[in-house]
Amino acid sequence: MAALPPLNALRAFEASARHLNFRLAAEELGVTQGAVAQQVRGLEARLSEKLFDRVPRGLVLTEAGRRFHAPLRRAFRLIEGAVEDLSGDRQITISVTPSFASKWLVPRLSDFTAKHPDITVQVDARERLADFRSDGVDLAVRQGRAPFGTDLIAVPLFATEFILVCSPGLAGHVNHPSDLMSYVLLNDTHGLWPLFLERVGVAGKPRMMNFSQTSLAIDAAVSGHGIALANAPLVSAELASGRLLQPLSDVLIEDLGFFVVVPKRPRQPELVAVMKDWLLSQA
Protein backbone atom coordinates (compact mmCIF):
# COMPACT_ATOMS: atom_id res chain seq x y z
CA MET A 1 0.00 0.00 0.00
CA ALA A 2 1.43 3.38 -1.03
CA ALA A 3 2.15 5.85 1.76
CA LEU A 4 -0.48 8.59 1.98
CA PRO A 5 0.50 12.22 1.35
CA PRO A 6 0.59 14.47 4.42
CA LEU A 7 -2.86 15.38 5.74
CA ASN A 8 -2.08 19.11 5.64
CA ALA A 9 -1.30 18.88 1.94
CA LEU A 10 -4.56 17.06 1.27
CA ARG A 11 -6.51 19.67 3.27
CA ALA A 12 -4.79 22.49 1.39
CA PHE A 13 -5.65 20.96 -1.97
CA GLU A 14 -9.24 20.17 -1.00
CA ALA A 15 -9.93 23.70 0.25
CA SER A 16 -8.22 25.23 -2.79
CA ALA A 17 -10.28 23.04 -5.12
CA ARG A 18 -13.52 24.17 -3.47
CA HIS A 19 -12.66 27.86 -3.55
CA LEU A 20 -10.51 27.77 -6.71
CA ASN A 21 -8.42 30.35 -4.90
CA PHE A 22 -5.37 29.94 -2.65
CA ARG A 23 -6.18 33.06 -0.63
CA LEU A 24 -9.69 31.92 0.29
CA ALA A 25 -8.40 28.44 1.10
CA ALA A 26 -5.76 29.99 3.38
CA GLU A 27 -8.40 32.05 5.19
CA GLU A 28 -10.47 28.93 5.81
CA LEU A 29 -7.51 26.93 7.10
CA GLY A 30 -6.01 29.75 9.15
CA VAL A 31 -2.63 29.74 7.41
CA THR A 32 -0.88 31.98 4.90
CA GLN A 33 -1.58 31.91 1.17
CA GLY A 34 2.04 30.99 0.55
CA ALA A 35 1.75 27.98 2.85
CA VAL A 36 -1.29 26.68 0.95
CA ALA A 37 0.42 27.15 -2.42
CA GLN A 38 3.54 25.37 -1.15
CA GLN A 39 1.50 22.43 0.21
CA VAL A 40 -0.27 22.06 -3.14
CA ARG A 41 3.00 22.21 -5.09
CA GLY A 42 4.43 19.54 -2.82
CA LEU A 43 1.38 17.35 -3.36
CA GLU A 44 1.62 17.76 -7.13
CA ALA A 45 5.29 16.77 -7.00
CA ARG A 46 4.53 13.73 -4.84
CA LEU A 47 1.72 12.56 -7.14
CA SER A 48 3.59 13.53 -10.33
CA GLU A 49 0.38 15.18 -11.49
CA LYS A 50 -0.57 18.78 -12.17
CA LEU A 51 -3.76 19.40 -10.16
CA PHE A 52 -4.41 23.07 -11.04
CA ASP A 53 -3.91 25.40 -13.93
CA ARG A 54 -2.93 28.79 -12.51
CA VAL A 55 -4.88 31.58 -14.22
CA PRO A 56 -4.91 35.36 -13.55
CA ARG A 57 -8.19 35.27 -11.60
CA GLY A 58 -7.54 32.14 -9.58
CA LEU A 59 -7.31 28.42 -10.23
CA VAL A 60 -8.80 25.89 -12.63
CA LEU A 61 -8.81 22.20 -11.81
CA THR A 62 -7.11 19.95 -14.32
CA GLU A 63 -8.74 16.65 -15.27
CA ALA A 64 -6.51 14.90 -12.73
CA GLY A 65 -7.46 17.52 -10.12
CA ARG A 66 -11.17 16.96 -10.71
CA ARG A 67 -10.81 13.19 -10.40
CA PHE A 68 -8.79 13.58 -7.22
CA HIS A 69 -11.00 16.19 -5.55
CA ALA A 70 -14.39 14.44 -5.67
CA PRO A 71 -13.47 11.33 -3.59
CA LEU A 72 -11.20 13.42 -1.35
CA ARG A 73 -14.08 15.77 -0.52
CA ARG A 74 -16.31 12.79 0.30
CA ALA A 75 -13.60 11.40 2.56
CA PHE A 76 -13.30 14.67 4.48
CA ARG A 77 -17.07 14.86 4.85
CA LEU A 78 -17.06 11.33 6.30
CA ILE A 79 -14.39 12.37 8.80
CA GLU A 80 -16.32 15.52 9.70
CA GLY A 81 -19.50 13.47 10.12
CA ALA A 82 -17.75 10.98 12.39
CA VAL A 83 -16.42 13.80 14.57
CA GLU A 84 -19.86 15.43 14.73
CA ASP A 85 -21.50 12.12 15.70
CA LEU A 86 -18.95 11.47 18.42
CA SER A 87 -18.98 15.00 19.84
CA GLY A 88 -22.73 15.46 19.63
CA ASP A 89 -22.32 18.61 17.50
CA ARG A 90 -24.71 18.93 14.59
CA GLN A 91 -24.05 21.29 11.70
CA ILE A 92 -25.94 22.00 8.50
CA THR A 93 -24.66 23.98 5.53
CA ILE A 94 -27.08 25.98 3.40
CA SER A 95 -26.09 27.54 0.08
CA VAL A 96 -27.79 30.81 -0.91
CA THR A 97 -27.01 33.86 -3.00
CA PRO A 98 -25.53 36.90 -1.23
CA SER A 99 -28.71 38.95 -1.79
CA PHE A 100 -31.01 36.25 -0.43
CA ALA A 101 -28.69 35.80 2.56
CA SER A 102 -28.51 39.46 3.54
CA LYS A 103 -32.09 40.50 2.75
CA TRP A 104 -34.11 37.43 3.74
CA LEU A 105 -32.25 34.60 5.48
CA VAL A 106 -29.90 36.28 7.97
CA PRO A 107 -32.59 38.50 9.57
CA ARG A 108 -34.61 35.36 10.32
CA LEU A 109 -31.85 33.00 11.47
CA SER A 110 -32.19 33.92 15.14
CA ASP A 111 -35.60 32.22 15.06
CA PHE A 112 -34.00 28.99 13.82
CA THR A 113 -31.23 29.03 16.42
CA ALA A 114 -33.77 29.72 19.17
CA LYS A 115 -35.86 26.73 18.11
CA HIS A 116 -32.88 24.44 17.39
CA PRO A 117 -30.01 25.48 19.68
CA ASP A 118 -28.25 22.15 19.12
CA ILE A 119 -27.84 22.75 15.37
CA THR A 120 -25.06 24.96 14.02
CA VAL A 121 -25.88 26.69 10.73
CA GLN A 122 -23.19 27.46 8.18
CA VAL A 123 -24.30 29.87 5.45
CA ASP A 124 -22.45 29.58 2.14
CA ALA A 125 -23.41 32.80 0.33
CA ARG A 126 -21.94 32.78 -3.15
CA GLU A 127 -23.38 33.40 -6.61
CA ARG A 128 -22.07 30.18 -8.13
CA LEU A 129 -24.17 27.04 -8.00
CA ALA A 130 -23.41 24.61 -5.21
CA ASP A 131 -22.27 21.07 -5.90
CA PHE A 132 -23.88 18.85 -3.27
CA ARG A 133 -21.33 16.11 -3.92
CA SER A 134 -18.15 18.13 -3.48
CA ASP A 135 -18.99 21.38 -1.64
CA GLY A 136 -20.32 19.89 1.61
CA VAL A 137 -23.64 21.70 1.10
CA ASP A 138 -26.74 20.06 2.59
CA LEU A 139 -29.44 22.16 0.93
CA ALA A 140 -29.74 25.33 -1.13
CA VAL A 141 -32.17 28.11 -1.90
CA ARG A 142 -32.13 29.15 -5.53
CA GLN A 143 -34.16 31.44 -7.75
CA GLY A 144 -35.08 30.10 -11.14
CA ARG A 145 -37.28 27.68 -12.94
CA ALA A 146 -37.68 24.07 -11.82
CA PRO A 147 -36.54 21.38 -12.34
CA PHE A 148 -32.94 21.98 -11.28
CA GLY A 149 -31.67 18.45 -11.91
CA THR A 150 -32.83 14.85 -12.05
CA ASP A 151 -31.10 13.98 -8.77
CA LEU A 152 -32.52 16.99 -6.93
CA ILE A 153 -35.85 17.85 -5.30
CA ALA A 154 -37.03 21.47 -5.59
CA VAL A 155 -39.78 22.67 -3.23
CA PRO A 156 -41.31 26.12 -3.94
CA LEU A 157 -40.48 28.65 -1.22
CA PHE A 158 -42.35 31.63 -2.64
CA ALA A 159 -43.32 33.01 -6.02
CA THR A 160 -41.56 36.05 -7.40
CA GLU A 161 -43.36 39.36 -7.55
CA PHE A 162 -41.21 42.33 -8.55
CA ILE A 163 -42.33 45.66 -7.12
CA LEU A 164 -41.12 49.26 -7.31
CA VAL A 165 -39.37 50.57 -4.19
CA CYS A 166 -37.67 53.85 -3.37
CA SER A 167 -36.81 56.05 -0.42
CA PRO A 168 -39.57 58.09 1.25
CA GLY A 169 -38.03 61.24 -0.19
CA LEU A 170 -38.68 60.06 -3.75
CA ALA A 171 -41.96 58.21 -3.26
CA GLY A 172 -44.17 61.30 -3.17
CA HIS A 173 -42.98 62.40 -6.61
CA VAL A 174 -43.85 59.16 -8.43
CA ASN A 175 -47.58 59.09 -9.09
CA HIS A 176 -47.72 57.54 -12.58
CA PRO A 177 -45.49 55.08 -14.49
CA SER A 178 -44.42 57.89 -16.82
CA ASP A 179 -42.80 59.64 -13.81
CA LEU A 180 -40.20 56.87 -13.71
CA MET A 181 -38.38 58.44 -16.65
CA SER A 182 -37.42 61.39 -14.43
CA TYR A 183 -35.40 59.22 -12.04
CA VAL A 184 -32.49 56.80 -12.07
CA LEU A 185 -33.66 53.20 -12.34
CA LEU A 186 -31.59 50.80 -10.25
CA ASN A 187 -31.02 47.63 -12.23
CA ASP A 188 -29.72 44.23 -11.05
CA THR A 189 -28.63 41.14 -12.95
CA HIS A 190 -32.23 40.11 -13.68
CA GLY A 191 -32.43 43.08 -16.05
CA LEU A 192 -36.23 43.30 -15.88
CA TRP A 193 -36.67 47.06 -16.16
CA PRO A 194 -37.23 47.08 -19.97
CA LEU A 195 -39.94 44.42 -19.60
CA PHE A 196 -41.61 46.30 -16.76
CA LEU A 197 -41.60 49.62 -18.63
CA GLU A 198 -43.02 47.94 -21.72
CA ARG A 199 -45.86 46.37 -19.74
CA VAL A 200 -46.84 49.67 -18.07
CA GLY A 201 -46.72 51.49 -21.41
CA VAL A 202 -43.67 53.70 -20.84
CA ALA A 203 -41.45 54.38 -23.87
CA GLY A 204 -38.06 56.01 -24.07
CA LYS A 205 -34.54 55.43 -22.82
CA PRO A 206 -34.35 55.66 -19.02
CA ARG A 207 -31.30 56.53 -16.92
CA MET A 208 -29.91 53.32 -15.44
CA MET A 209 -27.52 52.42 -12.64
CA ASN A 210 -26.48 48.76 -12.82
CA PHE A 211 -25.53 46.44 -9.96
CA SER A 212 -24.14 42.90 -9.88
CA GLN A 213 -26.34 41.90 -6.91
CA THR A 214 -29.97 42.58 -6.02
CA SER A 215 -29.01 43.57 -2.47
CA LEU A 216 -26.83 46.40 -3.81
CA ALA A 217 -29.70 47.80 -5.85
CA ILE A 218 -31.93 47.65 -2.77
CA ASP A 219 -29.32 49.42 -0.64
CA ALA A 220 -28.96 52.09 -3.31
CA ALA A 221 -32.74 52.62 -3.21
CA VAL A 222 -32.62 52.98 0.59
CA SER A 223 -29.89 55.61 0.14
CA GLY A 224 -32.12 57.60 -2.23
CA HIS A 225 -30.12 57.00 -5.41
CA GLY A 226 -33.13 55.96 -7.47
CA ILE A 227 -35.95 53.45 -7.88
CA ALA A 228 -35.40 49.69 -7.71
CA LEU A 229 -37.44 46.87 -9.17
CA ALA A 230 -37.03 44.27 -6.46
CA ASN A 231 -38.28 40.88 -5.32
CA ALA A 232 -41.08 41.63 -2.88
CA PRO A 233 -39.88 39.12 -0.22
CA LEU A 234 -36.37 40.61 -0.29
CA VAL A 235 -37.59 44.11 0.61
CA SER A 236 -40.21 43.14 3.20
CA ALA A 237 -38.06 44.33 6.12
CA GLU A 238 -37.28 47.69 4.49
CA LEU A 239 -40.97 48.22 3.66
CA ALA A 240 -42.04 47.29 7.20
CA SER A 241 -39.55 49.73 8.73
CA GLY A 242 -40.46 52.55 6.35
CA ARG A 243 -36.95 52.82 4.91
CA LEU A 244 -38.48 51.97 1.53
CA LEU A 245 -41.90 52.73 0.12
CA GLN A 246 -43.78 51.30 -2.84
CA PRO A 247 -44.67 54.38 -4.92
CA LEU A 248 -46.87 52.56 -7.47
CA SER A 249 -49.05 49.49 -7.21
CA ASP A 250 -47.87 48.12 -10.58
CA VAL A 251 -46.08 44.78 -10.23
CA LEU A 252 -44.23 42.41 -12.52
CA ILE A 253 -44.97 38.71 -12.05
CA GLU A 254 -42.27 36.40 -13.33
CA ASP A 255 -41.81 32.63 -13.06
CA LEU A 256 -38.41 33.07 -11.41
CA GLY A 257 -39.57 31.64 -8.10
CA PHE A 258 -37.45 30.77 -5.08
CA PHE A 259 -37.03 27.06 -4.35
CA VAL A 260 -35.55 24.99 -1.54
CA VAL A 261 -33.31 22.52 -3.38
CA VAL A 262 -32.12 19.29 -1.76
CA PRO A 263 -30.53 16.08 -3.06
CA LYS A 264 -32.82 13.09 -3.37
CA ARG A 265 -30.40 11.28 -1.06
CA PRO A 266 -29.17 13.94 1.40
CA ARG A 267 -26.12 13.32 3.53
CA GLN A 268 -27.99 14.38 6.69
CA PRO A 269 -31.67 13.67 6.01
CA GLU A 270 -32.88 14.58 9.51
CA LEU A 271 -31.17 17.98 9.58
CA VAL A 272 -32.17 18.73 5.99
CA ALA A 273 -35.82 18.05 6.86
CA VAL A 274 -35.59 20.36 9.90
CA MET A 275 -34.08 23.23 7.90
CA LYS A 276 -36.42 22.75 4.94
CA ASP A 277 -39.50 22.80 7.19
CA TRP A 278 -38.24 25.93 8.96
CA LEU A 279 -37.59 27.75 5.67
CA LEU A 280 -41.11 26.93 4.46
CA SER A 281 -42.59 28.11 7.75
CA GLN A 282 -40.83 31.47 7.37
CA ALA A 283 -42.24 31.97 3.89
NORFENFEN-V454437 format. One record per residue. N is the residue number from 1. SS is DSSP state (helix for helix, strand for strand, loop for the rest). Layout:
n-><N;N>
ss-><SS;SS>
This chain:
n-><1;2;3;4;5;6;7;8;9;10;11;12;13;14;15;16;17;18;19;20;21;22;23;24;25;26;27;28;29;30;31;32;33;34;35;36;37;38;39;40;41;42;43;44;45;46;47;48;49;50;51;52;53;54;55;56;57;58;59;60;61;62;63;64;65;66;67;68;69;70;71;72;73;74;75;76;77;78;79;80;81;82;83;84;85;86;87;88;89;90;91;92;93;94;95;96;97;98;99;100;101;102;103;104;105;106;107;108;109;110;111;112;113;114;115;116;117;118;119;120;121;122;123;124;125;126;127;128;129;130;131;132;133;134;135;136;137;138;139;140;141;142;143;144;145;146;147;148;149;150;151;152;153;154;155;156;157;158;159;160;161;162;163;164;165;166;167;168;169;170;171;172;173;174;175;176;177;178;179;180;181;182;183;184;185;186;187;188;189;190;191;192;193;194;195;196;197;198;199;200;201;202;203;204;205;206;207;208;209;210;211;212;213;214;215;216;217;218;219;220;221;222;223;224;225;226;227;228;229;230;231;232;233;234;235;236;237;238;239;240;241;242;243;244;245;246;247;248;249;250;251;252;253;254;255;256;257;258;259;260;261;262;263;264;265;266;267;268;269;270;271;272;273;274;275;276;277;278;279;280;281;282;283>
ss-><loop;loop;loop;loop;loop;loop;helix;helix;helix;helix;helix;helix;helix;helix;helix;helix;helix;helix;helix;loop;loop;helix;helix;helix;helix;helix;helix;helix;helix;loop;loop;loop;helix;helix;helix;helix;helix;helix;helix;helix;helix;helix;helix;helix;helix;helix;helix;loop;loop;loop;loop;strand;strand;strand;strand;loop;loop;strand;strand;strand;strand;loop;helix;helix;helix;helix;helix;helix;helix;helix;helix;helix;helix;helix;helix;helix;helix;helix;helix;helix;helix;helix;helix;helix;helix;helix;helix;loop;loop;strand;strand;strand;strand;strand;strand;strand;loop;helix;helix;helix;helix;helix;helix;helix;helix;helix;helix;helix;helix;helix;helix;helix;helix;helix;helix;loop;loop;loop;strand;strand;strand;strand;strand;strand;strand;loop;loop;loop;loop;loop;loop;loop;loop;loop;loop;loop;loop;loop;strand;strand;strand;strand;strand;strand;loop;loop;loop;loop;loop;loop;loop;strand;strand;strand;strand;strand;strand;strand;strand;strand;strand;strand;strand;strand;strand;strand;loop;helix;helix;helix;helix;loop;loop;loop;loop;loop;helix;helix;helix;helix;helix;helix;loop;strand;strand;strand;strand;loop;loop;loop;loop;loop;helix;helix;helix;helix;helix;helix;helix;loop;loop;loop;loop;loop;loop;loop;strand;strand;strand;strand;loop;loop;loop;helix;helix;helix;helix;helix;helix;helix;helix;helix;loop;loop;loop;loop;strand;strand;strand;strand;strand;helix;helix;helix;helix;helix;helix;helix;helix;helix;helix;loop;loop;loop;strand;loop;loop;loop;loop;loop;strand;strand;strand;strand;strand;strand;strand;strand;strand;strand;strand;strand;strand;loop;loop;loop;loop;loop;helix;helix;helix;helix;helix;helix;helix;helix;helix;helix;helix;helix;helix;helix;loop>
